[in-house]
Amino acid sequence: MFPSSLPVPRRPAAGTIPSLRWGIIGPGWIADHFARALREHTSQQLVAVASRSQQKGDAFAARWAIPQVFTHVDEMLARPDIDAVYIATPHNHHYPDGLKVLSAGKHTLIEKPLALNAREGAELQARAKQQGVLCMEAMWCDFTPKYDVLSQLLAEGVLGDLHTLIADHGEFFTPGHRIFNPELAGGPMLDLGSYLIALSMKVGGAPESIVASGQPAPGGVNGQASMLLTHANGMHSVLNTTLFSNTPGGAVIAGRDATLLIDGQFYAPGAFTLTASQGGKSLRWEEPDNRYAQLSHEAEHFAWCVGQRLNDSPVRSLDSSLLTLSVMDEARRQMGIVFNEEKVSA
């Protein structure tokens, strides 16, 4: 039955979210957004930052009133006054940095993707279990109010039998952007594509078949990827990601009883429309344009998990992160995309 109203986003009670003492590794662009979100929208504490560049670390610390700056990660991890560490380094550093932080017994939030591939991700999962600490991928969209409402609609079966998911995520990047750098595991898959595949896994579960086709970009990285995933329930996911042009970035989740049309960019805060298949009824979700302020939700969820003594997130479990990585692994295999670190270990 079509609902009379949309579900209300769920959020842990403020009293159940402890104020953790955070360290940050990698004071770059996304770390700036993360720090701002924590400072302006949470009670979380930023106490340390680690950077290979003293100048960059000092500037980041000055911007966000962080008292401690380290140029060696091990020195920061030795501090007993750090509860959790946010890893915001380039993609191919997530795995080694994650192992180091987990081995130090710190709760670890790793910027997406969790690792380069499912093998690395599984090793991070095993190390977290061994150390008895929380490890979570910072797939920030999963923790936003919009995605919680979408999750409730899917769980309640409002759309009926699911048949089709169509989503794209394309952005134009200038040639000098790090996304074209093979030394940094460049290409769209780990950046833009991870949002597409994570949504597909969230909606349809593990695929029974994957067909992928790619197009190279100058410099030796993949520039465009298109994928067709067939899920156990018969649903098809049709996904495209590209570095060559800006695309609408929307998503459609179509079921027998209703269709969800998510405005672009589908993973970011924004609007969506739920429309009944018959009768023309529709409901509209809208929210303020406060894009990166909503990074606060993943930090608060992470802190809530720590407060509940959970070593895995009920919203973004490591198993769900590994599933996303395994699908990307197979898509990359079909397209012949191999990262430098995988060539070394092969």
C-alpha positions as CSV (number, residue, x, y, z in Angstrom):
1,M,0.0,0.0,0.0
2,F,1.3,3.5,-0.9
3,P,2.2,5.4,2.3
4,S,0.4,8.6,3.3
5,S,3.7,10.2,4.4
6,L,7.4,9.5,4.2
7,P,9.2,7.9,7.2
8,V,11.0,10.1,9.7
9,P,14.8,9.9,9.7
10,R,16.1,8.0,12.7
11,R,19.0,9.3,14.8
12,P,20.6,8.0,18.1
13,A,19.7,10.0,21.2
14,A,22.3,12.6,22.0
15,G,23.0,11.0,25.3
16,T,24.1,7.7,23.6
17,I,26.8,9.4,21.5
18,P,30.1,9.7,23.4
19,S,32.5,12.5,22.6
20,L,35.5,10.7,21.2
21,R,39.0,12.1,20.9
22,W,39.9,12.0,17.2
23,G,43.1,12.0,15.3
24,I,43.2,12.5,11.5
25,I,45.7,11.0,9.0
26,G,45.9,13.0,5.8
27,P,44.9,16.6,6.1
28,G,43.5,17.0,2.6
29,W,40.3,18.2,0.9
30,I,37.9,15.7,2.4
31,A,39.6,15.9,5.8
32,D,38.8,19.6,5.8
33,H,35.1,18.9,5.2
34,F,35.2,16.2,7.9
35,A,36.9,18.5,10.4
36,R,34.4,21.4,9.7
37,A,31.4,19.0,10.2
38,L,32.8,17.7,13.5
39,R,33.6,21.2,14.8
40,E,30.3,22.8,13.8
41,H,27.8,20.0,14.1
42,T,28.9,17.5,16.8
43,S,30.5,17.2,20.2
44,Q,33.4,15.1,18.9
45,Q,36.9,16.3,19.7
46,L,39.7,16.9,17.2
47,V,42.9,16.4,19.2
48,A,45.6,15.5,16.6
49,V,46.6,15.4,13.0
50,A,49.3,13.5,11.2
51,S,50.8,14.8,7.9
52,R,54.0,14.0,6.0
53,S,54.3,17.8,5.6
54,Q,54.9,19.8,8.8
55,Q,53.7,22.9,7.0
56,K,50.5,21.3,5.8
57,G,49.8,19.7,9.2
58,D,50.4,23.0,11.0
59,A,48.0,24.9,8.6
60,F,45.3,22.2,9.0
61,A,45.7,22.3,12.8
62,A,45.5,26.1,12.9
63,R,42.3,26.1,10.8
64,W,40.5,23.6,13.1
65,A,42.1,24.4,16.5
66,I,43.8,21.0,16.7
67,P,46.4,21.0,19.5
68,Q,48.8,18.3,18.3
69,V,50.6,17.9,14.9
70,F,52.7,14.9,14.0
71,T,54.8,14.1,10.9
72,H,55.1,10.4,11.9
73,V,51.9,8.4,12.3
74,D,53.4,6.1,14.8
75,E,54.0,8.9,17.2
76,M,50.4,10.0,17.0
77,L,49.1,6.4,17.4
78,A,51.3,6.0,20.6
79,R,49.2,8.7,22.3
80,P,46.8,7.3,24.9
81,D,44.5,10.3,24.6
82,I,43.3,9.3,21.1
83,D,40.2,7.1,20.9
84,A,39.6,7.1,17.2
85,V,41.4,7.8,13.9
86,Y,39.9,9.1,10.6
87,I,42.0,8.0,7.6
88,A,41.7,10.4,4.7
89,T,44.8,9.5,2.7
90,P,44.8,8.6,-1.0
91,H,43.1,5.3,-1.9
92,N,46.2,3.1,-2.1
93,H,47.2,4.2,1.5
94,H,43.9,3.2,3.1
95,Y,45.0,-0.4,3.6
96,P,48.5,0.1,5.0
97,D,47.3,3.1,7.1
98,G,44.3,1.1,8.3
99,L,46.4,-1.9,9.4
100,K,48.7,0.4,11.3
101,V,45.9,2.2,13.1
102,L,44.0,-1.0,13.9
103,S,47.2,-2.6,15.2
104,A,47.6,0.3,17.6
105,G,44.2,-0.6,19.1
106,K,42.4,2.5,17.9
107,H,38.9,2.6,16.5
108,T,39.3,3.3,12.8
109,L,37.1,5.2,10.3
110,I,38.5,4.8,6.8
111,E,37.5,7.1,4.0
112,K,35.8,5.2,1.1
113,P,36.9,3.0,-0.5
114,L,37.8,0.8,2.5
115,A,40.7,-0.6,0.5
116,L,41.8,-1.2,-3.1
117,N,40.2,-4.7,-3.3
118,A,38.3,-7.3,-1.3
119,R,41.5,-9.1,-0.2
120,E,42.9,-6.0,1.5
121,G,39.4,-5.3,3.0
122,A,39.2,-8.8,4.4
123,E,42.6,-8.3,6.1
124,L,41.4,-5.1,7.7
125,Q,38.3,-6.8,8.9
126,A,40.4,-9.6,10.4
127,R,42.8,-7.2,12.1
128,A,39.9,-5.2,13.6
129,K,38.4,-8.4,15.0
130,Q,41.7,-9.5,16.4
131,Q,42.2,-6.2,18.1
132,G,38.5,-5.9,19.3
133,V,38.0,-2.4,17.9
134,L,35.6,-0.8,15.5
135,C,36.5,-0.5,11.9
136,M,34.1,1.3,9.5
137,E,34.2,2.6,6.0
138,A,33.2,6.2,5.7
139,M,30.6,5.8,3.0
140,W,29.0,9.0,4.2
141,C,25.8,8.8,2.2
142,D,24.7,5.6,4.1
143,F,24.4,7.7,7.4
144,T,22.5,10.7,6.1
145,P,18.8,11.3,6.9
146,K,17.9,10.9,3.2
147,Y,19.4,7.4,3.0
148,D,17.8,6.4,6.2
149,V,14.4,7.3,4.8
150,L,15.2,5.3,1.6
151,S,16.3,2.4,3.7
152,Q,13.0,2.4,5.6
153,L,11.0,2.5,2.4
154,L,12.9,-0.4,1.0
155,A,12.6,-2.4,4.3
156,E,8.9,-1.8,4.3
157,G,8.5,-3.0,0.7
158,V,6.8,0.1,-0.4
159,L,8.1,-0.3,-4.0
160,G,6.9,-3.9,-4.3
161,D,9.0,-6.4,-6.3
162,L,12.1,-4.6,-7.5
163,H,13.0,-4.7,-11.2
164,T,15.3,-1.9,-12.2
165,L,18.0,0.3,-10.8
166,I,19.5,2.9,-13.1
167,A,22.2,5.3,-11.8
168,D,25.1,7.3,-13.2
169,H,27.9,9.4,-11.7
170,G,30.0,11.3,-14.2
171,E,32.2,14.3,-13.6
172,F,34.6,16.2,-15.8
173,F,38.1,16.4,-14.4
174,T,41.1,18.4,-15.8
175,P,44.1,16.3,-16.9
176,G,46.2,17.3,-13.9
177,H,43.7,16.0,-11.3
178,R,45.0,13.1,-9.1
179,I,42.1,10.9,-10.4
180,F,44.2,10.4,-13.6
181,N,47.3,9.4,-11.6
182,P,48.0,5.7,-11.8
183,E,50.4,6.1,-8.8
184,L,47.3,7.0,-6.7
185,A,45.0,4.2,-8.0
186,G,43.3,6.6,-10.3
187,G,40.2,6.1,-12.4
188,P,36.5,6.5,-11.6
189,M,35.9,3.1,-10.0
190,L,37.1,3.8,-6.4
191,D,35.9,7.3,-6.4
192,L,32.6,7.8,-8.3
193,G,31.9,4.2,-9.0
194,S,31.9,3.1,-5.4
195,Y,28.7,5.1,-4.7
196,L,27.0,3.4,-7.7
197,I,27.9,-0.1,-6.6
198,A,27.2,0.5,-2.9
199,L,23.7,1.7,-3.8
200,S,23.2,-1.3,-6.0
201,M,24.3,-3.7,-3.3
202,K,22.1,-1.9,-0.8
203,V,19.0,-2.2,-2.9
204,G,19.5,-5.5,-4.7
205,G,22.0,-7.5,-2.7
206,A,24.9,-9.5,-4.2
207,P,24.7,-9.9,-7.9
208,E,24.5,-13.2,-9.6
209,S,26.1,-11.9,-12.8
210,I,28.2,-8.9,-13.7
211,V,28.9,-7.5,-17.2
212,A,31.4,-4.6,-17.4
213,S,32.9,-2.6,-20.2
214,G,35.4,0.2,-19.9
215,Q,37.2,2.9,-21.8
216,P,40.8,4.0,-21.1
217,A,41.9,7.6,-20.3
218,P,45.3,9.2,-21.0
219,G,47.9,8.3,-18.5
220,G,47.1,4.6,-18.1
221,V,44.0,4.7,-16.0
222,N,40.4,3.7,-16.8
223,G,38.3,6.7,-17.8
224,Q,34.8,5.3,-18.1
225,A,33.0,2.2,-16.9
226,S,29.5,0.8,-17.6
227,M,28.1,-2.2,-15.7
228,L,25.1,-4.4,-15.9
229,L,24.4,-6.4,-12.7
230,T,21.7,-9.1,-12.4
231,H,20.5,-9.8,-8.8
232,A,19.0,-12.9,-7.3
233,N,15.5,-11.3,-7.3
234,G,15.8,-10.6,-11.0
235,M,16.5,-6.9,-10.6
236,H,18.9,-5.3,-13.1
237,S,21.3,-2.6,-12.0
238,V,22.5,-0.4,-14.9
239,L,25.4,1.7,-13.8
240,N,27.8,4.2,-15.6
241,T,30.6,6.3,-14.3
242,T,32.9,8.5,-16.3
243,L,35.7,11.1,-15.8
244,F,35.1,12.6,-19.3
245,S,31.9,14.6,-18.7
246,N,29.4,15.8,-16.2
247,T,26.3,13.6,-16.1
248,P,23.0,14.2,-14.3
249,G,24.0,11.9,-11.5
250,G,20.5,10.8,-10.6
251,A,19.2,7.3,-9.8
252,V,16.0,5.4,-10.4
253,I,14.8,2.5,-8.3
254,A,11.7,1.0,-10.0
255,G,9.4,-1.6,-8.4
256,R,6.0,-3.1,-9.3
257,D,4.1,-0.8,-6.9
258,A,6.2,2.4,-6.9
259,T,9.2,4.2,-8.3
260,L,11.9,6.2,-6.5
261,L,13.4,9.0,-8.6
262,I,16.5,10.4,-6.7
263,D,17.7,13.8,-8.0
264,G,21.4,14.1,-8.8
265,Q,23.7,13.7,-7.3
266,F,21.9,10.7,-5.9
267,Y,24.4,10.0,-3.0
268,A,24.5,13.5,-1.7
269,P,21.9,15.4,0.4
270,G,19.1,16.4,-1.8
271,A,15.6,15.5,-3.0
272,F,13.8,12.4,-4.2
273,T,10.3,11.6,-5.3
274,L,8.3,8.4,-4.6
275,T,5.5,7.9,-7.1
276,A,2.9,5.1,-7.1
277,S,2.6,2.9,-10.2
278,Q,-1.1,3.5,-10.3
279,G,-3.2,6.5,-9.3
280,G,-0.6,9.1,-9.7
281,K,0.1,9.6,-5.9
282,S,3.5,10.9,-5.1
283,L,5.6,12.0,-2.0
284,R,8.5,14.4,-2.2
285,W,11.6,14.5,0.1
286,E,13.5,17.8,0.2
287,E,16.2,19.0,2.5
288,P,18.6,22.0,2.9
289,D,21.6,22.2,0.6
290,N,24.1,21.4,3.4
291,R,26.2,18.9,1.6
292,Y,29.4,18.2,3.5
293,A,27.9,19.3,6.9
294,Q,26.2,15.9,6.7
295,L,29.6,14.2,7.2
296,S,28.6,14.7,10.9
297,H,26.2,11.8,10.7
298,E,28.9,9.2,9.9
299,A,31.0,10.5,12.8
300,E,28.2,10.4,15.2
301,H,27.1,7.0,14.1
302,F,30.7,5.8,14.5
303,A,30.8,7.3,18.0
304,W,27.5,5.7,18.9
305,C,28.8,2.3,17.8
306,V,31.8,2.8,20.1
307,G,29.5,3.8,22.9
308,Q,27.4,0.7,22.3
309,R,30.7,-1.4,22.3
310,L,29.9,-2.6,18.8
311,N,32.9,-3.7,16.6
312,D,30.8,-3.4,13.4
313,S,28.3,-0.9,12.2
314,P,24.7,-2.0,11.8
315,V,24.3,0.6,9.0
316,R,27.5,0.0,7.0
317,S,28.9,-3.3,8.1
318,L,32.4,-4.4,6.9
319,D,30.7,-7.3,5.1
320,S,28.7,-4.8,3.0
321,S,32.0,-2.9,2.3
322,L,33.7,-6.1,1.2
323,L,30.7,-6.9,-1.1
324,T,31.1,-3.6,-2.8
325,L,34.9,-4.2,-3.2
326,S,34.3,-7.7,-4.6
327,V,31.9,-6.4,-7.2
328,M,34.4,-3.7,-8.2
329,D,37.1,-6.4,-8.3
330,E,35.1,-8.5,-10.9
331,A,34.2,-5.4,-12.9
332,R,37.8,-4.3,-13.0
333,R,38.9,-7.9,-13.9
334,Q,36.6,-7.8,-17.0
335,M,37.9,-4.4,-18.0
336,G,41.6,-5.3,-17.4
337,I,42.1,-2.6,-14.6
338,V,44.9,-3.5,-12.3
339,F,46.3,-1.1,-9.7
340,N,50.1,-0.8,-9.3
341,E,50.0,-2.3,-5.8
342,E,48.2,-5.4,-7.2
343,K,50.9,-5.8,-9.9
344,V,53.6,-5.8,-7.2
345,S,51.8,-8.4,-5.1
346,A,50.9,-10.6,-8.1
